[in-house]
Amino acid sequence: MTASAWSLLAFFLIALVLLAWPVGKFLAALCNERVPRWMQRIEAPLYKLAGTKPEQSMHWLGYALALLAFNAVGALFLYALQRLQGWLPLNPAGMGAVSPDSAFNTSVSFVSNTNWQGYAGESTMSYLTQMLGLTVQNFFSAATGIAVAFALVRGFARRGDGKSRGLVGNFWADITRITLWLLVPLSFVLAVVFAGQGVIQNFDAYKTVQTVEAAASPQTQTLAMGPVASQEAIKMIGTNGGGFFNANSAHPYENPTALSNLLQMIAIFLIPAGLCFAFGRVVGDMRQGWAVLAAMTVMFVIAVVAIIPAEHAGNPLLGSLGIDQAASALQSGGNMEGKEVRFGIDASALFAAITTAASCGAVNAMHDSFTPIGGMVPMVLMQLGEVVFGGVGSGLYGMLIFAMLAVFIAGLMIGRTPEYLGKKIEVREMKLISIAILVTPILVLAGTAVAVIAGAGKAGIANPGAHGFSEILYALSSAANNNGSAFAGLSANTPFYNGLLGLAMWLGRFAMIVPVLAIAGSLAAKKRLPVTGGTLPTHGPLFVSLLIGTVLLVGLLNYVPALALGPVVEHLVLWK
């Protein structure tokens, strides 16, 4: 890596920690259900309207049923909005109804915090659908993930005194407070900053303008308008990733400057990092939060150190033709295909690592144009379960699942009953952990197998061979892990892929959330054991190493054969 790349990475991480610390403090207050009286007075009418009392904690099963019902209603509403948008207002471009299969895929995508897009937003969705449908679900899907993380953290923090048997909090209070007091204020501030940087925010009709070449031969171009800054903010803060425009954060109306690009990268990791600090505060030991954050950071830095040099290396086939790919004062050098010149390789590759380490999916470069190794790094980050910071909430609860598995493995090696934060990890928890960990690999690998066998699946491949296989593997990895980014060479807006990926997104989200909530309820009922001389420390370098090893061993081994058939083969062929 170059000195400039190291400087960018260091500045990003320092800024992230400084901003995440106060966010983590506020998140801990929300998790502990400690909100000022003035906030409670504002919330009260909402709870009265919903017919719930925020102080009444719910059993984990009731919490899960409320969560599933809330998200199912959201999916149905978003589906109906897309199908009816041609008859609804705020549609200056006259967008018609979205096709049934695409509407199904999109509704599941945004409700599950995946934000996979098989369509071009500026030519498919009306302003009303973008705001009332997609942007609203950006808030609610993010709040859902954080609420699940709160429930699991409470499970560790509860003393198991008989009063908290299986109780993990009130879902309706959690989702209200997270949305109202965290996501909306952060998004408002960031939207204003983005608008100041040049991100558009209007309700104008699309504009037809003359191109630069018009002086020689009259030509025009249609420029899409719309309320972009408001959606862009929650797209990043909530690790959603769905772009107003087809080009996503590579579009100058979504991401116009180097500063807006840096702010978008920080925004993606802000809440996932803040949740690590909140975790430490709620369980009463900040060292636990630092340990989880350290494990995430080490794996993230390794990924960045792999992806940036891979893109700087360029394409050997171009080198064999005598094309100069070295960086100089006159050119960027390296593999600039699919990247914006205003960002260059370092900021583009770093963005790719961030967006796939988190469950975001926003892109400022086309991952399909990355080198084989450069494209494999984002794929692997998703396949790890997106626990390297991960999505808002999902990153923390995913990493805590691996932490419990790590102490179970350590317990087997030393012959002691596994404990994590004073709670025994027993047979019930291990069964649920196994389900949570195995859901996404099954969806990814089984879905990829179906796609490469079915004629409708193979029809979407634009690049036959190893890269075409990588496109399908990337798509299923993105969908099942609720990321949303893509190798754009795959034509996925078809009934086959809309149905297959929609199913993967729904199960990848909720078939993992339900076991996590069951674990939270089980832990809440357990008494916290005192620390003894035989207790495995879960806050030092040894445990951080064990946690990283568990994530890599369990999370990655499932995919090694598939990776060997795709990006590994492509790399060996390219550099033979």
Secondary structure, DSSP 8 states (H G I E B T S, - for coil): --HHHHHHHHHHHHHHHHHHHHHHHHHHHHHTT---HHHHHHHHHHHHHHT--TTS--BHHHHHHHHHHHHHHHHHHHHHHHHHGGGSSS-TT------HHHHHHHHHHHHTT----SS-GGGT--HHIIIIIIIHHHHHHHHHHHHHHHHHHHHHH----STTTTB---HHHHHHHIIIIIIHHHHHHHHHHHHHHT--B-----EEEE-GGGGTS--EEEE---BHHHHHHHHHHTT----SSTTGGGSTTTS-SHHHHHHHHHHHHHHHHHHHHHHHHHTT-HHHHHHHHHHHHHHHHHHHHHHHHHHHT--HHHHHTT-----BTTB--S--TTB-TTTHHHHHHHHHHHHHHTT----SB-GGGS-HHHHHHHHHHHHTTSTTTTSTTHHHHHHHHHHHHHHHHHHHHHTS--EETTEE--HHHHHHHHHHHHHHHHHHHHHHHHHHHSHHHHTT-SSTTHHHHHHHHHHHHHHHTT-----TTS---SHHHHHHHHHHHHHHHHHHHHHHHHHHHHHHTS------TTS--SSSHHHHHHHHHHHHHHHHHTTHHHHIIIIIHHHHHHT-
